[in-house]
Amino acid sequence: MDDLEAAAIVPPEGFSPSVRGPYTTHNGPMFHRNGPDGFEHAFHVLPRHCNSMGIVHGGMLATFMDGVVARAVHGATGGHAAVTVHLSLDFLSAARKGEWLFGAGRVTRQTRDLVFVEGVIRTTERDITRATAIFKPMRRKID
């Protein structure tokens, strides 16, 4: 049933399917757009994203957030691959099956060796998760 639900998802206006690595693709589907306020991510909460209490699993929020803040780093480094050194999450509110979650990140500081970033995941009405993260840029570029 989940795969059929995933195949039937129509993203919000302006969002396109995201092509990502196998882990994130397996946990998707994920979507993105280059909006008026910058690069945004989105996913529609399916039953497989929820825990036994019927709310989005913290691990799913962490996975989504890691991609959100990594994309901000990607933009700030001119497309270089980067690895997560630190990711700290604050869970602010619960999200449930059927809701759309949106994420955006922004770089707050960049040194020669590290990139510091903040992110937020929200619904249209409330913030769900916020994060701070540190990434180590690598030498190779990615598409």
C-alpha positions as CSV (number, residue, x, y, z in Angstrom):
1,M,0.0,0.0,0.0
2,D,2.8,2.4,0.9
3,D,4.5,2.2,-2.6
4,L,1.1,2.9,-4.2
5,E,0.6,5.8,-2.0
6,A,4.1,7.1,-2.7
7,A,3.5,6.8,-6.5
8,A,0.3,8.8,-6.2
9,I,1.7,11.8,-4.5
10,V,1.3,15.1,-6.3
11,P,3.8,17.6,-4.9
12,P,2.9,21.2,-4.1
13,E,3.1,23.8,-6.9
14,G,6.7,24.3,-8.1
15,F,8.2,21.2,-6.4
16,S,9.9,18.5,-8.4
17,P,11.0,15.0,-7.4
18,S,14.5,15.0,-5.8
19,V,17.1,12.5,-7.0
20,R,19.2,11.4,-4.1
21,G,21.3,8.5,-2.9
22,P,19.8,5.1,-2.3
23,Y,19.1,5.6,1.4
24,T,17.2,8.8,1.0
25,T,15.4,7.6,-2.1
26,H,14.3,4.5,-0.2
27,N,12.9,6.7,2.6
28,G,11.2,9.2,0.2
29,P,9.8,10.3,-2.0
30,M,11.4,13.7,-1.5
31,F,10.8,16.9,-3.5
32,H,12.5,20.3,-4.0
33,R,12.1,23.7,-5.5
34,N,14.1,26.8,-6.0
35,G,11.6,29.2,-4.4
36,P,11.5,32.9,-3.8
37,D,13.2,32.4,-0.4
38,G,15.9,30.0,-1.6
39,F,16.1,26.2,-2.0
40,E,13.2,24.3,-0.3
41,H,12.7,20.6,0.3
42,A,9.4,18.7,1.0
43,F,8.0,15.3,1.7
44,H,4.5,14.0,2.2
45,V,4.2,12.0,5.4
46,L,3.3,8.3,4.7
47,P,2.5,5.6,7.2
48,R,6.1,4.2,6.8
49,H,7.5,7.6,8.1
50,C,5.6,7.2,11.4
51,N,6.3,5.5,14.7
52,S,3.9,3.4,16.7
53,M,2.3,6.5,18.1
54,G,1.3,7.7,14.6
55,I,3.7,10.6,14.5
56,V,6.7,11.1,12.2
57,H,9.6,9.1,13.6
58,G,12.5,11.2,14.9
59,G,14.9,9.2,12.7
60,M,12.9,10.3,9.6
61,L,13.0,13.9,10.6
62,A,16.8,13.6,11.2
63,T,17.2,12.0,7.7
64,F,15.2,14.7,6.1
65,M,17.0,17.5,8.0
66,D,20.4,16.1,7.1
67,G,19.5,16.5,3.4
68,V,18.1,20.0,4.0
69,V,21.2,21.4,5.7
70,A,23.5,19.5,3.3
71,R,21.9,21.2,0.3
72,A,22.6,24.6,1.9
73,V,26.2,23.6,2.3
74,H,26.3,22.4,-1.3
75,G,25.2,25.8,-2.5
76,A,27.7,27.7,-0.3
77,T,30.7,25.6,-1.4
78,G,30.0,25.8,-5.1
79,G,28.8,22.2,-5.3
80,H,31.5,20.4,-3.3
81,A,30.5,17.2,-1.5
82,A,30.5,17.5,2.3
83,V,30.1,15.1,5.2
84,T,28.1,15.8,8.4
85,V,30.4,16.4,11.4
86,H,27.7,17.4,13.8
87,L,23.9,17.5,13.6
88,S,21.8,18.7,16.6
89,L,18.0,18.6,16.4
90,D,15.3,20.2,18.5
91,F,11.9,18.5,18.1
92,L,9.3,21.3,18.5
93,S,6.0,19.7,17.5
94,A,4.6,16.5,16.1
95,A,3.8,15.8,12.5
96,R,1.3,13.2,11.3
97,K,0.4,11.1,8.3
98,G,-0.9,13.1,5.4
99,E,0.9,16.3,6.2
100,W,3.4,18.0,4.0
101,L,6.7,18.9,5.6
102,F,8.9,21.6,4.2
103,G,12.6,22.2,5.0
104,A,15.1,25.0,4.4
105,G,18.6,25.6,5.5
106,R,21.0,28.5,5.6
107,V,24.7,28.7,6.1
108,T,25.6,30.9,9.1
109,R,29.4,30.7,8.9
110,Q,32.1,29.2,6.7
111,T,35.7,28.7,7.4
112,R,38.4,27.0,5.2
113,D,37.6,23.6,6.7
114,L,34.1,23.8,8.1
115,V,30.6,25.1,7.2
116,F,28.1,25.9,9.9
117,V,24.4,25.7,9.0
118,E,20.9,26.0,10.5
119,G,17.8,24.4,9.3
120,V,14.1,24.2,10.0
121,I,11.3,21.7,9.1
122,R,7.8,23.0,9.2
123,T,4.2,22.4,8.1
124,T,2.3,25.3,6.6
125,E,1.2,26.2,10.2
126,R,4.0,25.4,12.6
127,D,7.7,24.5,13.0
128,I,8.3,20.8,13.6
129,T,12.1,20.6,13.9
130,R,15.1,22.9,14.0
131,A,18.7,22.1,13.7
132,T,22.2,23.3,13.8
133,A,24.9,21.4,11.9
134,I,28.6,21.4,11.0
135,F,29.9,20.0,7.7
136,K,33.3,19.2,6.4
137,P,33.6,20.0,2.6
138,M,35.4,17.5,0.5
139,R,37.6,18.2,-2.5
140,R,35.3,16.6,-5.1
141,K,32.4,18.3,-6.6
142,I,29.0,16.6,-7.1
143,D,26.1,17.4,-9.4
